[in-house]
Amino acid sequence: MPDGGFGPRRDGPGRQPPATNVLGGVLLPCSVAPLTGFFRDGCCNTGPEDLGLHVVCVEVTAEFLAFSKMRGNDLSTPVPAYGFAGLRPGDRWCLCAARWEEARQAGRAPRVLLEATHVAALEVCALDDLRAHAVGD
């Protein structure tokens, strides 16, 4: 059965187990409106083909969107050809771990949803830094 372009299924017999978040629990969805994730499955799942490591679930801010645009990644301008409406402050998005770390070092990191951030983020980001930017703290 085809996967609809959303990557490997992670449930059912003979399937991969659910992904793990940075807290050691099951990875929760990040956003379906806008639909995010490398596999566009609403989660910050990753795999070998995800060279950018899109694993940090964030709530974007105007300050972060301006920073990202300045760094060459315009996330706020719609790109209809890709079905991308552009992000607005408050939207949740699976961000590249390296971009989040860059923004953190520049003092512009958006807030993080730890339960929806893939454990692979710890390859680039320190858990203490992610916790310091956690939503709700």
VOTOR-157880 format. One line per field, with one value per residue (C-alpha): residue number from 1; residue in one letter; x, y, z. Coordinates in steps of 0.05 Angstrom, whole numbers, plus 5000, padded with zeros to 4 digits. Example, Ala and Ser with C-alpha at 12.3 -4.5 7.8 and 13.67 -1.06 7.14 Angstrom:
koldo: [1|2]
mike: [A|S]
u: [5246|5273]
v: [4910|4979]
w: [5156|5143]
//
This chain:
koldo: [1|2|3|4|5|6|7|8|9|10|11|12|13|14|15|16|17|18|19|20|21|22|23|24|25|26|27|28|29|30|31|32|33|34|35|36|37|38|39|40|41|42|43|44|45|46|47|48|49|50|51|52|53|54|55|56|57|58|59|60|61|62|63|64|65|66|67|68|69|70|71|72|73|74|75|76|77|78|79|80|81|82|83|84|85|86|87|88|89|90|91|92|93|94|95|96|97|98|99|100|101|102|103|104|105|106|107|108|109|110|111|112|113|114|115|116|117|118|119|120|121|122|123|124|125|126|127|128|129|130|131|132|133|134|135|136|137]
mike: [M|P|D|G|G|F|G|P|R|R|D|G|P|G|R|Q|P|P|A|T|N|V|L|G|G|V|L|L|P|C|S|V|A|P|L|T|G|F|F|R|D|G|C|C|N|T|G|P|E|D|L|G|L|H|V|V|C|V|E|V|T|A|E|F|L|A|F|S|K|M|R|G|N|D|L|S|T|P|V|P|A|Y|G|F|A|G|L|R|P|G|D|R|W|C|L|C|A|A|R|W|E|E|A|R|Q|A|G|R|A|P|R|V|L|L|E|A|T|H|V|A|A|L|E|V|C|A|L|D|D|L|R|A|H|A|V|G|D]
u: [5000|5030|5047|5018|5086|5087|5144|5143|5084|5103|5047|5017|5047|5117|5121|5171|5155|5132|5188|5215|5216|5272|5240|5240|5166|5127|5135|5071|5045|5072|5021|4971|4950|4998|5018|5090|5146|5197|5147|5088|5056|5046|5103|5177|5196|5262|5298|5361|5332|5321|5389|5366|5343|5274|5262|5251|5177|5171|5120|5147|5150|5155|5226|5246|5213|5253|5317|5306|5291|5354|5394|5366|5306|5243|5188|5137|5127|5075|5100|5036|5074|5091|5025|5060|5018|5076|5082|5053|5072|5041|5044|5078|5132|5184|5248|5318|5357|5417|5372|5342|5412|5435|5375|5388|5459|5434|5383|5324|5303|5229|5195|5199|5146|5189|5139|5136|5211|5246|5302|5349|5349|5398|5450|5453|5418|5429|5369|5380|5376|5312|5282|5300|5258|5201|5129|5095|5157]
v: [5000|5068|5116|5177|5211|5221|5173|5107|5089|5083|5038|4970|4901|4900|4976|5021|5038|5109|5160|5187|5259|5294|5277|5202|5196|5184|5240|5281|5319|5389|5419|5399|5471|5489|5418|5410|5359|5334|5280|5329|5283|5336|5309|5325|5256|5246|5195|5187|5231|5290|5322|5386|5349|5382|5359|5418|5435|5510|5566|5618|5692|5754|5764|5693|5697|5762|5729|5667|5710|5750|5684|5663|5620|5660|5622|5678|5688|5642|5594|5570|5523|5482|5492|5534|5592|5622|5622|5674|5688|5634|5579|5515|5486|5432|5472|5448|5436|5476|5536|5534|5530|5588|5629|5611|5635|5700|5709|5698|5626|5611|5573|5496|5443|5390|5333|5345|5353|5291|5261|5271|5345|5327|5314|5389|5423|5415|5391|5447|5499|5468|5466|5539|5556|5508|5531|5539|5554]
w: [5000|4981|5037|5002|5000|5075|5089|5125|5170|5242|5267|5256|5248|5219|5222|5256|5329|5342|5343|5409|5433|5470|5537|5522|5507|5444|5393|5391|5330|5318|5269|5216|5201|5172|5155|5176|5181|5131|5110|5116|5167|5220|5262|5266|5242|5207|5165|5123|5068|5116|5107|5143|5205|5210|5281|5328|5337|5347|5353|5305|5324|5280|5306|5287|5218|5204|5229|5186|5124|5138|5140|5072|5092|5080|5117|5116|5041|5008|4954|4920|4873|4935|4970|5023|5050|5089|5165|5212|5284|5328|5275|5295|5249|5246|5242|5223|5287|5261|5245|5315|5346|5302|5324|5397|5393|5362|5417|5370|5381|5379|5435|5431|5442|5475|5469|5393|5383|5357|5399|5339|5356|5412|5359|5348|5407|5482|5521|5573|5517|5489|5559|5570|5509|5522|5511|5577|5617]
//
